[in-house]
Amino acid sequence: MPFNAQPRPRRAPAMAPDDRRTAILEAVVPLLRERGGAVTTRELAAAAGVAEGTLFRVFPDKETLVRAAVERALDPVDLVAQIEAIPASQALRPALTEAVRLMQDRAGQVVDLLFVAHHAPDGEHRPGSEHSPGGEHRPGGEHRPGVGHGAPPHGHRARRHHASVEPVVDAVAELLAAHAAELRLPPLDSARILMGLVLSTRRPGAWGSGLNLSAEDLVAVALDGLAHHASDAHTSANHGEEG
C-alpha cells in the first residue's frame, strides 16, 4: 500500500434477515399511513434507506409488505410491554390516561394499515413476476379472485383480532389491579370496557362524522360517566357545543 494511501472503510456488517425485515417495516409504516395505497415501492425503499432491489428481496411485492405491516401492528408484544412499564404507584387517572394514549395510538395505526390493505391497488411487483409494475397481469399470469386485496379471510381476522386484543386487556387489568379499591367493577371487567371504548372510537364510520376523543376525555368518561360534576378538574372543550 502506498505511504499516503487511505485505508478502505470497513463495510457495515450485513443485517440478519429478520432484523432487516423489522427495520424496513418500522421505517415504512409512517409513509404507508400518510400516503396510503398510492405510495410506490421506490418511495418505500427510500424511506427504508435501501435500494428498491433490496426491498424486493425482502418483500416480493407491495401487497406482501402491507400484509406484513398489518401483522406487525396487530402483534401486541411491544404494546403490552409499554403498558406494563407504567408504574403501578402512579395515581389511577394519569396511569389510565397513559395506557389509553398508547392503546389509541396502536388502534389508529392498525385502522390506517387495514385501510391501505383493503384499498391499495394491485401493484409494483418484483420484475419478472406474473404481474407487471403497473399491476396488470403479464401473459400467462393466473388471475385469482380476491388476490391483490390485503385483507385476510373473515375467520382469520376474528382470531387474529382476539389474539391481539386479549394480552393488552390483561396488561391493563394488571395495571388497574393496584387501584381495585377505586373501581366499581373488577379490574378485568374495567379493562374490557376501556378497550371497547378505545376500539369503538377508533373505528372508521362508527359514529358518522367521527368521535375522536382524546385520551383524557375517554378516561374522564370511563371514570366519571357522562354527567358533568362541579368538582371536575377536567377542562376539555365541550364537543357537543362546537360550531
SULWO-V164089 format. One record per helix or strand of 2 or more residues. SS is the DSSP state (A for helix, B for strand). FROM is the first residue (numbers start at 1). LEN is the number of residues. If there is no record, write none. Layout:
BEGIN
ss=SS from=FROM len=LEN
ss=SS from=FROM len=LEN
END
This chain:
BEGIN
ss=A from=17 len=22
ss=A from=41 len=8
ss=A from=52 len=7
ss=A from=62 len=13
ss=A from=77 len=8
ss=A from=92 len=28
ss=A from=154 len=24
ss=A from=180 len=3
ss=A from=187 len=16
ss=A from=215 len=10
ss=A from=239 len=3
END
